[in-house]
Amino acid sequence: MPQLYNSNNKKSRKGGDFMNEPPKVERTTLTMKETAEYLGVSYWLVNQLVRRKQIPCARVGGRVLFRVKALDEYLSAKEEKSLNR
């Protein structure tokens, strides 16, 4: 999963870690392109699923974001549905 912040392991003059280094933030959301790669489908299909409101997503600042946990639950529900037919 991509990381939002990349640390270069900078050291202070005394050999210790910098005190003002921001903490690493691990992303829990994916963009549409990343979601397509995660699901193994095309960007176009993800776009169509969003337009039809068939996949869980959130619109934030003009972007469409997907929580990894929600995508995993979505896939599990699709698998269950395919077995119950």
C-alpha positions as CSV (number, residue, x, y, z in Angstrom):
1,M,0.0,0.0,0.0
2,P,1.4,3.5,-0.8
3,Q,2.7,5.6,2.0
4,L,1.8,9.3,2.4
5,Y,5.1,10.3,4.0
6,N,8.6,9.1,3.1
7,S,11.3,9.5,5.8
8,N,14.9,9.8,4.8
9,N,16.2,8.8,8.3
10,K,17.9,12.1,8.8
11,K,20.2,12.4,11.8
12,S,21.0,15.4,13.9
13,R,24.6,16.6,14.6
14,K,24.7,14.6,17.8
15,G,23.8,11.4,16.0
16,G,20.2,11.1,17.2
17,D,17.0,11.3,15.2
18,F,15.5,14.7,14.5
19,M,12.9,15.6,17.1
20,N,10.8,17.6,14.6
21,E,10.3,14.8,12.1
22,P,6.5,14.3,11.5
23,P,5.1,10.9,12.3
24,K,4.6,8.4,9.4
25,V,1.0,8.3,8.3
26,E,-0.3,5.1,6.7
27,R,-3.0,5.6,4.2
28,T,-6.2,3.6,4.6
29,T,-7.8,4.9,1.4
30,L,-7.1,4.3,-2.3
31,T,-7.7,6.5,-5.4
32,M,-9.8,5.2,-8.3
33,K,-6.6,4.1,-10.2
34,E,-5.3,2.3,-7.1
35,T,-8.6,0.7,-6.5
36,A,-8.7,-0.7,-10.1
37,E,-5.3,-2.2,-9.5
38,Y,-6.3,-3.6,-6.1
39,L,-9.4,-5.2,-7.5
40,G,-7.7,-6.4,-10.7
41,V,-10.2,-4.6,-13.0
42,S,-10.0,-1.6,-15.3
43,Y,-10.3,2.0,-14.3
44,W,-13.3,2.3,-16.5
45,L,-15.2,-0.4,-14.6
46,V,-14.4,1.2,-11.3
47,N,-15.7,4.5,-12.7
48,Q,-18.9,2.9,-13.9
49,L,-19.5,1.2,-10.5
50,V,-19.1,4.5,-8.8
51,R,-21.5,6.2,-11.2
52,R,-24.1,3.4,-10.6
53,K,-23.5,3.6,-6.8
54,Q,-22.6,-0.1,-6.8
55,I,-19.3,0.2,-4.9
56,P,-18.6,1.8,-1.5
57,C,-16.7,5.1,-1.9
58,A,-16.5,8.6,-0.5
59,R,-16.2,11.9,-2.4
60,V,-13.7,14.2,-0.8
61,G,-12.7,17.5,-2.4
62,G,-13.6,16.4,-5.8
63,R,-11.8,13.1,-5.5
64,V,-13.3,9.6,-5.1
65,L,-11.7,7.6,-2.4
66,F,-12.1,4.0,-1.3
67,R,-11.4,2.5,2.1
68,V,-9.5,-0.7,1.8
69,K,-11.6,-2.3,4.6
70,A,-14.8,-1.4,2.7
71,L,-13.5,-2.9,-0.5
72,D,-12.6,-6.1,1.3
73,E,-16.1,-6.3,2.8
74,Y,-17.6,-5.5,-0.7
75,L,-15.6,-8.4,-2.2
76,S,-16.7,-10.8,0.6
77,A,-20.3,-9.9,0.1
78,K,-20.0,-10.5,-3.7
79,E,-18.4,-13.9,-3.0
80,E,-21.2,-14.8,-0.6
81,K,-23.8,-13.8,-3.1
82,S,-22.2,-15.9,-5.9
83,L,-22.3,-19.0,-3.7
84,N,-26.0,-18.5,-2.7
85,R,-27.3,-18.5,-6.3
